[in-house]
Amino acid sequence: MDQETKYNKLKDIIKVYLPEDVSVDAITAESHFISELNINSANLVDIVLDVEDEFDIMLENADMDQMQTVQDALGIIDAKLGV
């Protein structure tokens, strides 16, 4: 699976949890989940669960702590997939 495909799948997961005042267009690789996309911690947990399902991986607590931006999430997904 190439990076663009992974990014688009991740973006599709994230957009479900965006608050009404944040546009899907606001999602970039550099976007910070909490401070820029206004995703609360409960929704961030839901995103993690959806990422696990979508990419068939298991994320540890340490992975979740490191997942601050969209790019962080992509790096963790790559690491778990062994890319």
C-alpha positions as a printed Julia matrix, in Angstrom:
83×3 Matrix{Float64}:
   0.0    0.0    0.0
   1.51   3.34  -1.01
   1.75   6.44   1.19
  -0.99   8.32  -0.63
  -3.43   5.44  -0.17
  -2.59   5.23   3.55
  -2.94   9.01   3.91
  -6.35   9.0    2.18
  -7.6    6.1    4.32
  -6.43   7.91   7.46
  -8.04  11.15   6.29
 -11.33   9.3    5.72
 -11.16   8.01   9.3
 -10.34  11.43  10.76
 -13.03  13.37   8.9
 -15.8   11.43  10.65
 -14.64  12.86  13.99
 -14.06  16.47  12.96
 -16.2   19.01  14.81
 -18.6   21.02  12.66
 -16.36  24.1   12.74
 -13.4   22.28  11.11
 -13.35  21.58   7.38
 -12.05  18.34   5.89
  -9.74  20.59   3.85
  -8.0   21.47   7.13
  -6.54  17.95   7.35
  -2.91  17.94   6.24
   0.02  15.72   7.14
   1.19  18.38   9.6
  -2.21  18.8   11.29
  -2.18  18.35  15.07
  -5.19  16.29  16.11
  -6.11  18.26  19.22
  -4.88  21.82  18.72
  -5.54  22.21  14.98
  -8.33  19.76  14.18
 -10.1   20.22  17.54
 -10.49  16.48  18.03
 -11.17  15.68  21.67
  -9.45  12.84  23.51
 -12.5   10.54  23.35
 -12.67  10.91  19.58
  -8.92  10.41  19.35
  -9.4    7.0   20.99
 -12.09   6.23  18.4
  -9.67   7.22  15.63
  -7.06   4.86  17.08
  -9.59   2.01  17.14
 -10.63   2.73  13.55
  -6.97   2.85  12.46
  -6.4   -0.54  14.08
  -9.37  -1.98  12.19
  -8.59  -0.34   8.85
  -4.9   -1.29   8.78
  -5.2   -4.55  10.76
  -2.63  -3.47  13.37
  -2.52  -3.18  17.16
  -1.48   0.12  18.72
   0.07   0.23  22.18
  -0.39   3.04  24.72
   3.05   4.38  23.79
   1.98   4.59  20.14
  -1.13   6.51  21.12
   0.95   8.94  23.21
   3.2    9.61  20.22
   0.3   10.16  17.82
   0.05  13.94  17.92
  -0.19  14.75  14.2
  -1.47  13.07  11.06
   2.16  12.48  10.02
   2.88  10.83  13.4
  -0.06   8.49  12.79
   1.24   7.6    9.33
   4.7    6.87  10.75
   3.25   4.6   13.42
   1.12   2.8   10.83
   4.23   2.28   8.66
   6.18   0.96  11.64
   3.41  -1.48  12.56
   3.08  -2.65   8.96
   6.85  -3.12   8.75
   7.27  -0.67   5.88
